[in-house]
Amino acid sequence: MSYLKFDKNLMINLEQSLPKEMLRTNQSGAYHCTSIVGCNTRKQHGLLVIPIPEMENKPHVLLSSLDETVIQHGAPFNLGIHRYSGGVYSPNGHKYIREFDCESVPRTTYRVGGVILTKEKIFISHENRILIRYTLVEAHSPTTLQFRPFLAFRESNELCMANGSLNSQCDEVNNGVSCCLYKGYPTLYMQFSRKPNWVYDPHWYNGIEYVKDLERGVPYTEDLWVPGYFEIPIKKGESIIFSAGISETSPRSLNKIYEGEIAYRTARSSFYNCLKNAAKQYYLKDRDGDFVISGYPWGVVLARNTFMSLPGVTLAIDHKADFESIMATATAALTHFMETGERDPRIQGIDLPDIPLWALWAIQQYAKTQGNDEARSRYLDLTSRILEYILAGGHPNLFVEENGLVTTIGTSMPVSWMNSMLHGRPVIPRTGYLVEFNALWYNALMFGAALAEGQPEYTEYREKWLAQAELMKQPFIDTFLNDYGYLYDYVTGTFADPSVRPNMVVAIGLDYSPLDRRQRKGVLDVATRELLTPKGLRTLSPRSYGYRPFYLGSPEEREMSLHTGPARPWLIGFYADAYLRVFGMSGVSYIDRMLIGFEDEMSQGCIGSLSQLYDGNPPFAGRGAISHATNVAEVLRTLRTLKKLSV
């Protein structure tokens, strides 16, 4: 039985099927995303969505969808589905779906009377091209397939309105047509594995609604351009492949290309395999280098997310070479910033104060999986440069104080991962001594010293780093550990923020911590009691002032709640590390049970992946970006840890 399979009863029930989404990427920034019934529910959904370098590398929806129609005895049965103004769904092609299976590639099986038709979609790796294979499994009379493309040619966060400025021309190409609606866009080539009949019949389809955008309180209605339709007769047992891309292809090669891509796919036959597939979807390789995209459908390349997710999306699935290539791109940008103060044009947030600390944490994870000797030969010099850069006061917003702790200024702009903004100000003005900054700093110093051990040329540096770590150890405890057994989130001047937040779990989950085992256990107990959910750790305790567990409402309301209650799955990685350090092998079964909540999500939201966040209260619904790199990464890293301990 398939791990990700949905039957007719679920598929025809739009209340159940529309919230389930599927995502495919080409690992070069392009993607295909829609609901499992094929009805686009977000403006970012589309059959072919590609980044355009000439347009700031932002993703643009070229081909929104492709409506298929089965024709028998002159009677058409449209398999497509769209939502129009007033909440009307038309056509109702979902009623013909027999099942949806997503183990290898997304496969939808339709039944129309005596006709059984399968549709399988695959994205070509590192090429802006999607292939769809249609197979007529059963038919008792002559059958014709009709295909109607819905075109957008707009940025993925915008909407298209009917206009007279588009270029309506379609040019014939080998087994298909090409078109380009607006100047500056690449040409879209739509071709088939055998020659279709093309009927030029241009129309605007007005008032298409995206229900997810409606729920989010943002513009949600657009018009799409349909230039005409293709028709192809098909026989029982025959397959036809449709190609949509920004370059012309050879129709004869489509079947070979399709089969070649299938051979490299990992079947989504388990929890681990689902996450492994999801992890690889965040890889981004282009002319500027190798990157990790933060998530879909509106993710970008972020420095913090890159370093936080890199160990999980590469090392945890045995992709060592990908870690090294992505790390090379990211640390080149970081090194350039440290030397010149210039931000990177591609990797956003490289100038934030915790970026060097997360970079060192990522290197530490490399050392744990590949061994200190290999990490030393590859990253010791970089580790030394980062530590010395911070100690010398090189960073414009990370300052080493006399007590050894580090401070930062976050009153006017957010400096940590809790970066929500409202009316130009941080929702949570974390400033001064931040608990995870200082924990990461202590951990970085100790890790650097461990990596430099036995290296004569680094003896002086090593002694300095150890002395610096020892200097800050007691001040860390005096500053953050309170009488209630947990850690203050941040301290500035005489103010210590008493909010119970998960940043303290980072402090107890790191390999090196200023806290002893008893103190770690006290913090862990509070986190377990007040923050732990089946979907990760809450961003704020229900007992703390301002708790907002549901990520709902207007954009302003969602921004207010982003870090004041909803749970984040990625924090389970540090929670698991802390739990295993406190309880040892006796904690393995407990952490294993904790992961069940994430496995349940494989058939919810974006199937086979994890959402950006989850409501802090039951039923812990997924919200935000449908697939998020740091969440997938840290659950994978936790699975890897458990597997290693179980050997």
C-alpha positions as CSV (number, residue, x, y, z in Angstrom):
1,M,0.0,0.0,0.0
2,S,1.3,3.5,-0.9
3,Y,2.4,5.7,2.0
4,L,0.8,8.8,0.4
5,K,-2.4,7.6,-1.2
6,F,-5.9,9.3,-1.1
7,D,-9.0,7.5,-2.2
8,K,-12.1,8.8,-4.1
9,N,-14.1,9.6,-0.9
10,L,-11.5,12.1,0.2
11,M,-10.7,13.5,-3.2
12,I,-14.3,14.4,-4.1
13,N,-14.8,16.1,-0.7
14,L,-13.4,19.5,-1.4
15,E,-13.5,20.4,2.3
16,Q,-10.9,17.6,2.9
17,S,-9.0,17.7,-0.4
18,L,-8.5,21.4,-1.1
19,P,-6.3,22.0,2.1
20,K,-3.9,19.3,1.0
21,E,-1.2,20.6,-1.4
22,M,1.6,19.1,-3.3
23,L,5.0,20.6,-4.3
24,R,7.6,19.7,-6.8
25,T,10.8,21.7,-7.5
26,N,13.7,21.4,-10.0
27,Q,16.4,22.4,-7.5
28,S,17.1,25.5,-9.5
29,G,14.3,27.7,-8.2
30,A,11.4,26.6,-10.3
31,Y,8.5,24.8,-8.9
32,H,5.0,23.3,-9.4
33,C,2.5,23.6,-6.6
34,T,-1.3,23.1,-6.4
35,S,-3.9,21.3,-4.3
36,I,-4.1,17.5,-4.8
37,V,-7.3,17.9,-6.8
38,G,-5.5,20.3,-9.2
39,C,-7.5,23.4,-8.1
40,N,-5.1,26.3,-7.4
41,T,-5.9,27.8,-4.0
42,R,-3.1,30.4,-3.8
43,K,-1.8,33.0,-6.2
44,Q,1.6,31.3,-5.8
45,H,0.2,28.0,-7.2
46,G,1.0,27.1,-10.7
47,L,2.0,24.3,-13.1
48,L,5.2,26.1,-14.1
49,V,6.6,28.8,-11.8
50,I,10.1,29.9,-12.6
51,P,12.6,32.5,-11.3
52,I,13.5,35.1,-13.9
53,P,17.0,36.5,-13.3
54,E,16.2,39.7,-15.3
55,M,13.3,40.3,-12.9
56,E,15.3,40.2,-9.6
57,N,15.2,36.4,-9.6
58,K,11.6,36.5,-8.3
59,P,9.4,33.5,-9.2
60,H,6.8,34.1,-11.9
61,V,3.8,32.0,-12.8
62,L,3.9,31.3,-16.5
63,L,1.5,28.3,-16.9
64,S,-1.1,28.4,-14.1
65,S,-2.9,25.2,-15.0
66,L,-3.9,22.8,-17.8
67,D,-7.5,21.7,-18.0
68,E,-8.0,18.2,-19.5
69,T,-11.2,17.1,-21.2
70,V,-12.1,13.5,-22.1
71,I,-14.3,13.4,-25.3
72,Q,-16.3,10.3,-26.2
73,H,-19.1,10.1,-28.7
74,G,-18.9,13.9,-29.0
75,A,-19.6,14.4,-25.3
76,P,-17.0,16.4,-23.3
77,F,-16.1,15.5,-19.7
78,N,-13.8,18.3,-18.3
79,L,-11.4,17.1,-15.6
80,G,-10.3,20.6,-14.5
81,I,-11.5,22.6,-11.5
82,H,-11.3,26.3,-10.6
83,R,-13.0,28.4,-8.0
84,Y,-14.8,31.5,-9.5
85,S,-16.4,34.6,-7.9
86,G,-19.0,33.7,-5.3
87,G,-17.2,30.5,-4.3
88,V,-18.5,28.6,-7.4
89,Y,-16.4,25.7,-8.5
90,S,-16.4,24.9,-12.2
91,P,-15.8,22.6,-13.9
92,N,-16.2,19.9,-11.2
93,G,-13.5,17.6,-12.6
94,H,-12.7,16.4,-9.1
95,K,-15.8,14.2,-9.1
96,Y,-14.1,12.0,-11.7
97,I,-11.0,11.3,-9.5
98,R,-10.7,7.7,-8.4
99,E,-7.5,8.1,-6.4
100,F,-4.4,10.2,-5.9
101,D,-1.0,8.6,-5.2
102,C,2.2,10.5,-4.5
103,E,4.7,7.8,-3.7
104,S,6.9,8.1,-6.7
105,V,5.5,10.9,-8.8
106,P,2.1,12.6,-8.3
107,R,-0.4,10.3,-10.1
108,T,-4.1,11.1,-10.4
109,T,-6.5,8.4,-11.7
110,Y,-9.7,9.5,-13.3
111,R,-12.7,7.4,-14.2
112,V,-15.3,8.8,-16.7
113,G,-17.8,6.1,-17.4
114,G,-15.8,3.3,-19.0
115,V,-12.7,5.5,-19.4
116,I,-9.8,5.2,-16.9
117,L,-7.1,7.8,-17.4
118,T,-4.0,8.4,-15.3
119,K,-2.0,11.7,-15.1
120,E,1.5,11.7,-13.8
121,K,3.6,14.9,-13.3
122,I,7.4,15.2,-13.0
123,F,9.7,18.2,-12.9
124,I,13.0,18.0,-14.8
125,S,16.0,18.5,-12.5
126,H,17.8,21.8,-13.1
127,E,15.6,22.7,-16.1
128,N,12.6,24.9,-16.2
129,R,10.4,22.2,-17.6
130,I,7.5,20.1,-16.3
131,L,6.3,16.9,-18.0
132,I,2.9,15.3,-17.6
133,R,2.2,11.8,-18.8
134,Y,-1.3,10.8,-19.6
135,T,-2.1,7.1,-20.0
136,L,-5.4,5.7,-21.2
137,V,-5.7,2.6,-19.1
138,E,-9.2,1.6,-20.2
139,A,-11.7,2.7,-22.9
140,H,-14.5,1.0,-24.8
141,S,-14.8,3.5,-27.6
142,P,-12.8,6.1,-29.5
143,T,-11.4,8.7,-27.1
144,T,-10.0,12.2,-27.7
145,L,-8.2,14.3,-25.1
146,Q,-8.5,18.1,-25.1
147,F,-6.0,20.3,-23.3
148,R,-6.7,24.0,-22.4
149,P,-3.7,26.0,-21.0
150,F,-4.4,28.8,-18.5
151,L,-1.7,31.4,-18.7
152,A,-0.7,34.0,-16.2
153,F,2.8,35.5,-16.9
154,R,3.0,37.4,-13.7
155,E,5.1,37.5,-10.5
156,S,3.9,34.9,-8.0
157,N,2.8,37.3,-5.4
158,E,0.8,39.5,-7.8
159,L,-2.5,38.9,-9.7
160,C,-3.4,39.2,-13.3
161,M,-6.3,41.3,-14.6
162,A,-7.8,41.2,-18.1
163,N,-6.0,43.7,-20.3
164,G,-5.4,44.6,-23.9
165,S,-1.6,44.9,-23.7
166,L,-0.8,41.2,-23.9
167,N,0.7,39.6,-27.0
168,S,-2.0,37.1,-28.1
169,Q,0.1,35.6,-30.8
170,C,0.8,31.8,-30.7
171,D,3.5,30.3,-33.0
172,E,3.5,26.8,-34.1
173,V,6.5,24.7,-33.0
174,N,7.3,21.0,-33.3
175,N,4.2,19.2,-31.9
176,G,2.9,22.3,-30.1
177,V,2.9,26.1,-29.9
178,S,4.9,28.8,-28.2
179,C,3.8,32.1,-26.8
180,C,5.0,35.1,-24.7
181,L,2.3,37.3,-23.3
182,Y,4.4,40.3,-22.2
183,K,7.8,41.8,-23.1
184,G,10.7,40.8,-20.9
185,Y,9.3,37.3,-20.2
186,P,10.8,34.1,-21.6
187,T,8.8,32.3,-24.3
188,L,6.7,29.4,-23.1
189,Y,6.8,26.3,-25.2
190,M,4.0,23.8,-24.9
191,Q,4.6,20.5,-26.8
192,F,3.4,16.9,-26.9
193,S,5.2,13.6,-27.6
194,R,3.1,13.4,-30.7
195,K,1.4,15.9,-33.0
196,P,-1.8,17.5,-31.6
197,N,-4.4,19.6,-33.4
198,W,-4.1,23.2,-32.1
199,V,-7.3,25.3,-32.1
200,Y,-6.7,29.0,-31.6
201,D,-9.7,30.1,-29.5
202,P,-8.5,33.0,-27.2
203,H,-10.5,34.0,-24.1
204,W,-10.1,35.6,-20.8
205,Y,-11.4,33.5,-17.9
206,N,-12.5,36.1,-15.4
207,G,-12.9,36.0,-11.6
208,I,-10.8,33.1,-10.6
209,E,-10.5,33.0,-6.8
210,Y,-7.8,31.7,-4.5
211,V,-9.4,30.6,-1.3
212,K,-6.2,30.6,0.8
213,D,-5.5,34.2,-0.1
214,L,-9.1,35.0,0.8
215,E,-8.6,33.5,4.2
216,R,-5.3,35.5,4.7
217,G,-7.1,38.8,4.0
218,V,-5.0,39.6,0.9
219,P,-6.2,40.2,-2.8
220,Y,-7.4,36.9,-4.1
221,T,-9.2,37.3,-7.5
222,E,-7.6,37.3,-11.0
223,D,-8.2,36.7,-14.7
224,L,-6.3,34.2,-16.7
225,W,-5.7,34.0,-20.5
226,V,-6.5,30.9,-22.4
227,P,-5.3,31.2,-26.0
228,G,-6.9,28.0,-27.3
229,Y,-6.8,24.2,-26.9
230,F,-5.0,21.1,-28.1
231,E,-6.8,17.9,-29.2
232,I,-5.2,14.5,-29.5
233,P,-6.9,11.1,-30.1
234,I,-5.6,8.4,-27.8
235,K,-5.9,4.6,-27.8
236,K,-6.3,2.2,-24.9
237,G,-2.9,1.5,-23.4
238,E,-1.3,4.5,-25.1
239,S,0.6,7.3,-23.2
240,I,1.0,10.9,-24.3
241,I,3.5,13.3,-22.7
242,F,2.9,17.0,-22.4
243,S,5.9,19.3,-21.9
244,A,5.9,23.0,-20.8
245,G,9.2,24.8,-20.6
246,I,11.1,27.9,-21.6
247,S,13.0,26.2,-24.4
248,E,11.9,24.1,-27.3
249,T,12.5,20.3,-26.8
250,S,12.5,17.3,-29.1
251,P,9.1,15.5,-28.8
252,R,10.9,12.2,-29.6
253,S,13.0,12.6,-26.5
254,L,10.2,13.2,-24.0
255,N,9.6,9.6,-23.1
256,K,13.3,9.0,-22.5
257,I,13.6,12.2,-20.4
258,Y,10.6,11.2,-18.4
259,E,11.9,7.7,-17.7
260,G,15.3,9.0,-16.8
261,E,14.0,11.4,-14.2
262,I,11.8,8.6,-12.7
263,A,14.9,6.4,-12.1
264,Y,16.4,9.0,-9.8
265,R,13.4,9.5,-7.6
266,T,13.3,8.3,-4.0
267,A,9.9,6.7,-3.3
268,R,7.9,8.5,-0.6
269,S,7.4,5.1,1.1
270,S,8.2,6.2,4.7
271,F,8.4,9.1,7.0
272,Y,12.1,9.4,6.4
273,N,11.8,9.2,2.7
274,C,9.2,11.9,2.6
275,L,11.4,14.3,4.5
276,K,14.4,13.3,2.4
277,N,12.5,14.2,-0.8
278,A,11.4,17.5,0.9
279,A,14.9,18.3,1.9
280,K,16.3,18.0,-1.6
281,Q,13.5,20.3,-2.9
282,Y,15.2,23.2,-1.0
283,Y,18.4,22.9,-3.0
284,L,19.0,25.8,-5.3
285,K,21.7,25.7,-7.9
286,D,22.1,28.5,-10.4
287,R,24.7,30.7,-12.0
288,D,25.4,32.5,-8.7
289,G,26.3,29.3,-6.7
290,D,24.6,26.7,-4.5
291,F,22.0,27.8,-2.0
292,V,19.2,26.6,0.3
293,I,15.9,28.3,-0.3
294,S,14.0,29.0,3.0
295,G,10.7,27.4,1.9
296,Y,7.8,27.4,-0.5
297,P,5.8,28.9,-2.0
298,W,7.3,32.3,-1.1
299,G,10.7,31.4,0.2
300,V,14.0,33.2,-0.6
301,V,17.6,32.6,0.2
302,L,18.2,33.7,3.8
303,A,21.5,33.5,5.6
304,R,20.1,32.4,9.0
305,N,17.9,29.8,7.5
306,T,20.7,28.5,5.3
307,F,23.1,27.8,8.2
308,M,20.3,26.5,10.5
309,S,18.9,24.1,8.0
310,L,22.1,23.1,6.1
311,P,23.1,20.1,8.4
312,G,19.6,18.6,8.3
313,V,18.9,19.0,4.6
314,T,22.3,17.6,3.6
315,L,24.3,15.7,6.2
316,A,21.2,14.0,7.8
317,I,20.5,12.4,4.4
318,D,24.1,11.7,3.5
319,H,24.6,14.5,1.1
320,K,28.0,15.6,2.2
321,A,29.0,17.1,-1.1
322,D,25.9,19.3,-1.1
323,F,26.8,20.6,2.4
324,E,30.2,21.6,1.2
325,S,29.1,23.3,-2.0
326,I,26.3,25.2,-0.3
327,M,28.5,26.1,2.7
328,A,31.2,27.4,0.3
329,T,28.7,29.8,-1.3
330,A,27.3,31.0,2.0
331,T,30.7,31.4,3.8
332,A,32.1,33.3,0.8
333,A,29.3,35.8,1.3
334,L,29.9,35.9,5.0
335,T,33.7,36.3,4.6
336,H,33.1,39.1,2.1
337,F,30.9,40.9,4.7
338,M,33.4,40.4,7.5
339,E,36.1,41.9,5.3
340,T,34.2,44.8,3.6
341,G,31.0,45.3,5.5
342,E,29.1,44.8,2.2
343,R,25.9,42.8,2.2
344,D,25.4,40.0,-0.3
345,P,23.1,40.7,-3.2
346,R,21.7,37.1,-3.2
347,I,21.8,35.8,0.4
348,Q,19.6,38.1,2.5
349,G,20.5,38.9,6.1
350,I,24.2,38.1,5.9
351,D,24.8,41.1,8.1
352,L,22.7,40.0,11.0
353,P,24.6,39.6,14.3
354,D,23.9,35.9,14.9
355,I,24.8,34.7,11.4
356,P,28.5,34.0,12.3
357,L,27.3,32.0,15.3
358,W,24.9,29.9,13.3
359,A,27.6,29.3,10.7
360,L,29.9,27.9,13.4
361,W,27.1,25.7,14.6
362,A,26.6,24.3,11.1
363,I,30.4,23.6,10.9
364,Q,30.1,21.8,14.3
365,Q,27.4,19.5,12.9
366,Y,29.7,18.7,10.0
367,A,32.5,17.8,12.5
368,K,30.0,15.5,14.4
369,T,29.1,13.6,11.3
370,Q,32.3,13.6,9.3
371,G,34.8,13.7,12.1
372,N,37.1,16.4,13.6
373,D,40.0,15.6,11.3
374,E,38.0,16.3,8.1
375,A,36.3,19.3,9.6
376,R,39.6,20.6,10.8
377,S,41.2,20.4,7.4
378,R,38.3,22.0,5.7
379,Y,36.9,24.6,8.2
380,L,39.4,25.3,11.0
381,D,40.8,28.4,9.3
382,L,37.3,29.7,8.7
383,T,36.3,28.9,12.3
384,S,39.3,30.9,13.6
385,R,38.6,33.9,11.4
386,I,35.0,34.1,12.5
387,L,35.9,33.8,16.2
388,E,38.7,36.4,15.9
389,Y,36.4,38.7,13.9
390,I,33.8,38.7,16.8
391,L,36.4,39.0,19.5
392,A,38.0,42.0,17.7
393,G,34.7,43.8,17.6
394,G,34.5,43.5,13.8
395,H,30.7,43.0,13.6
396,P,28.7,46.3,13.6
397,N,26.0,44.8,15.9
398,L,27.6,42.1,18.0
399,F,29.7,43.3,20.9
400,V,31.8,41.3,23.3
401,E,31.4,42.9,26.8
402,E,34.0,42.9,29.6
403,N,32.1,40.0,31.3
404,G,32.5,37.9,28.1
405,L,28.9,38.0,27.1
406,V,27.8,39.4,23.8
407,T,25.2,42.1,23.3
408,T,23.3,43.4,20.3
409,I,20.9,46.3,19.5
410,G,17.5,45.2,18.4
411,T,15.1,48.0,19.4
412,S,14.5,49.5,16.0
413,M,15.1,46.4,13.8
414,P,14.8,42.7,14.7
415,V,18.1,40.9,15.0
416,S,17.1,37.3,15.8
417,W,15.0,34.7,14.1
418,M,12.0,36.2,16.0
419,N,11.9,38.9,13.4
420,S,8.2,39.9,13.0
421,M,7.7,43.6,12.3
422,L,4.6,45.8,12.6
423,H,4.4,49.5,11.7
424,G,8.1,49.6,11.2
425,R,9.0,48.3,14.6
426,P,9.9,44.8,16.0
427,V,6.9,43.0,17.5
428,I,9.3,41.6,20.0
429,P,12.1,44.1,20.6
430,R,14.8,41.6,21.8
431,T,17.9,43.7,22.5
432,G,20.9,43.6,24.8
433,Y,21.9,40.2,26.0
434,L,19.9,37.5,24.0
435,V,19.9,34.1,25.5
436,E,20.5,32.0,22.4
437,F,23.2,34.5,21.1
438,N,25.2,34.0,24.2
439,A,24.7,30.2,24.3
440,L,25.8,30.0,20.7
441,W,28.8,32.2,21.5
442,Y,29.9,30.0,24.4
443,N,29.3,26.9,22.2
444,A,31.3,28.4,19.3
445,L,34.3,29.2,21.6
446,M,34.4,25.7,23.0
447,F,33.9,24.1,19.6
448,G,36.7,26.2,18.1
449,A,39.0,25.1,20.9
450,A,38.2,21.5,20.4
451,L,38.8,21.8,16.7
452,A,42.1,23.5,17.2
453,E,43.3,20.9,19.7
454,G,46.7,19.5,18.7
455,Q,47.3,22.2,16.1
456,P,50.5,24.0,17.2
457,E,49.8,27.1,15.0
458,Y,46.5,27.6,16.8
459,T,47.7,27.1,20.3
460,E,47.5,30.8,21.2
461,Y,44.1,31.1,19.7
462,R,42.8,28.0,21.4
463,E,43.9,29.2,24.9
464,K,42.3,32.6,24.2
465,W,39.0,31.0,23.2
466,L,39.0,28.7,26.2
467,A,39.7,31.7,28.5
468,Q,36.9,33.7,26.9
469,A,34.5,30.8,27.4
470,E,35.5,30.4,31.0
471,L,35.1,34.2,31.5
472,M,31.5,34.3,30.4
473,K,30.3,31.0,32.0
474,Q,29.3,32.5,35.4
475,P,28.0,35.8,34.0
476,F,25.7,33.7,31.7
477,I,24.2,31.9,34.7
478,D,23.9,35.1,36.7
479,T,22.3,37.0,33.8
480,F,19.8,34.5,32.5
481,L,19.0,31.8,35.1
482,N,16.2,32.9,37.3
483,D,14.7,31.7,40.6
484,Y,12.0,29.8,38.7
485,G,14.5,27.5,37.0
486,Y,14.3,28.8,33.5
487,L,16.2,31.3,31.4
488,Y,15.3,34.9,30.7
489,D,14.8,35.4,27.0
490,Y,16.8,38.6,26.9
491,V,18.2,41.1,29.4
492,T,18.8,44.8,28.7
493,G,19.9,47.2,31.4
494,T,17.8,46.4,34.5
495,F,15.1,44.7,32.5
496,A,15.0,40.9,32.2
497,D,12.2,39.6,30.0
498,P,10.4,36.9,32.0
499,S,8.5,35.5,29.0
500,V,8.9,31.8,28.7
501,R,10.2,31.3,25.1
502,P,12.0,28.5,23.3
503,N,15.3,30.3,22.8
504,M,16.4,28.9,26.1
505,V,16.0,25.4,24.7
506,V,18.8,26.3,22.2
507,A,21.0,27.1,25.2
508,I,20.5,23.6,26.7
509,G,20.5,21.7,23.5
510,L,23.9,22.8,22.3
511,D,27.0,20.5,22.7
512,Y,28.6,23.0,25.0
513,S,26.5,24.9,27.5
514,P,27.4,27.1,30.5
515,L,24.7,25.2,32.5
516,D,25.4,22.0,34.3
517,R,23.1,18.9,34.0
518,R,20.9,19.9,36.9
519,Q,20.4,23.4,35.6
520,R,19.7,22.0,32.1
521,K,17.1,19.7,33.5
522,G,15.3,22.6,35.3
523,V,15.1,24.5,32.0
524,L,14.0,21.4,30.2
525,D,11.2,20.7,32.7
526,V,9.8,24.2,32.2
527,A,10.0,23.9,28.4
528,T,8.3,20.5,28.5
529,R,5.5,21.8,30.7
530,E,4.8,25.1,28.9
531,L,6.2,25.0,25.4
532,L,6.1,21.4,24.1
533,T,3.3,20.5,21.6
534,P,3.0,17.6,19.1
535,K,4.2,20.0,16.4
536,G,7.3,21.4,18.1
537,L,7.8,24.1,20.7
538,R,5.5,27.1,21.2
539,T,7.1,30.5,20.6
540,L,5.6,31.7,23.8
541,S,4.1,30.0,26.9
542,P,0.4,30.2,27.4
543,R,1.2,31.5,30.9
544,S,3.1,34.4,29.5
545,Y,1.5,37.8,28.7
546,G,0.4,38.3,25.1
547,Y,0.0,34.6,24.2
548,R,-1.6,34.3,20.7
549,P,-1.7,30.7,19.7
550,F,-3.5,31.0,16.3
551,Y,-1.8,32.3,13.2
552,L,-5.0,33.7,11.7
553,G,-6.7,36.9,10.6
554,S,-5.5,40.0,8.7
555,P,-1.8,40.4,7.8
556,E,-1.4,42.6,10.9
557,E,-3.0,40.1,13.2
558,R,-0.8,37.3,11.8
559,E,2.3,39.4,12.2
560,M,1.4,40.0,15.9
561,S,1.0,36.2,16.5
562,L,4.0,35.0,14.4
563,H,6.3,34.6,17.4
564,T,3.8,34.9,20.3
565,G,2.4,31.4,20.5
566,P,2.4,29.3,17.3
567,A,4.7,26.2,17.5
568,R,7.9,25.7,15.4
569,P,8.9,22.2,14.4
570,W,12.6,23.1,14.0
571,L,12.9,23.7,17.8
572,I,12.3,19.9,18.4
573,G,15.9,19.4,17.2
574,F,17.4,21.4,20.1
575,Y,14.7,20.0,22.5
576,A,15.7,16.4,21.5
577,D,19.4,17.2,22.0
578,A,18.7,18.7,25.4
579,Y,16.5,15.8,26.5
580,L,19.0,13.2,25.4
581,R,21.8,15.0,27.2
582,V,19.8,15.1,30.4
583,F,18.3,11.6,30.3
584,G,20.8,9.7,28.1
585,M,19.6,6.5,26.4
586,S,16.5,6.4,28.5
587,G,15.2,9.4,26.6
588,V,15.4,7.8,23.1
589,S,12.0,6.2,23.2
590,Y,10.4,9.4,24.4
591,I,11.9,11.5,21.6
592,D,10.9,8.7,19.1
593,R,7.3,9.1,20.3
594,M,7.5,12.8,20.0
595,L,8.2,12.5,16.3
596,I,4.8,10.8,15.7
597,G,3.2,14.2,15.6
598,F,5.4,15.1,12.6
599,E,4.8,11.9,10.8
600,D,1.0,12.6,11.0
601,E,1.7,15.8,9.0
602,M,3.0,13.8,6.0
603,S,-0.6,13.4,4.8
604,Q,-1.7,16.9,5.8
605,G,-1.0,20.4,4.5
606,C,1.8,20.1,1.9
607,I,1.9,16.3,1.7
608,G,5.3,14.8,2.5
609,S,6.6,18.0,4.1
610,L,6.2,20.3,7.1
611,S,4.6,23.8,7.3
612,Q,6.4,26.9,8.5
613,L,4.5,26.9,11.8
614,Y,1.5,25.3,13.7
615,D,-1.1,26.8,15.9
616,G,0.0,26.6,19.6
617,N,-3.4,25.2,20.7
618,P,-5.2,22.1,19.4
619,P,-5.8,20.9,16.7
620,F,-2.3,22.4,15.9
621,A,-3.2,23.3,12.3
622,G,-0.3,24.0,9.9
623,R,0.0,27.7,8.8
624,G,2.4,30.0,6.9
625,A,4.6,28.6,4.1
626,I,3.5,25.1,3.2
627,S,7.0,23.7,3.2
628,H,9.8,25.0,5.4
629,A,13.5,24.1,5.2
630,T,14.5,24.6,8.9
631,N,11.6,22.4,10.1
632,V,12.3,19.5,7.7
633,A,16.0,19.9,8.5
634,E,15.8,19.6,12.2
635,V,13.3,16.7,12.3
636,L,15.7,14.9,9.9
637,R,18.6,15.7,12.1
638,T,16.7,14.3,15.1
639,L,15.8,11.1,13.2
640,R,19.5,10.8,12.3
641,T,20.5,11.2,16.0
642,L,18.0,8.5,17.1
643,K,19.2,6.2,14.4
644,K,22.8,6.6,15.5
645,L,21.9,5.9,19.1
646,S,19.9,2.9,18.2
647,V,22.8,1.2,16.4
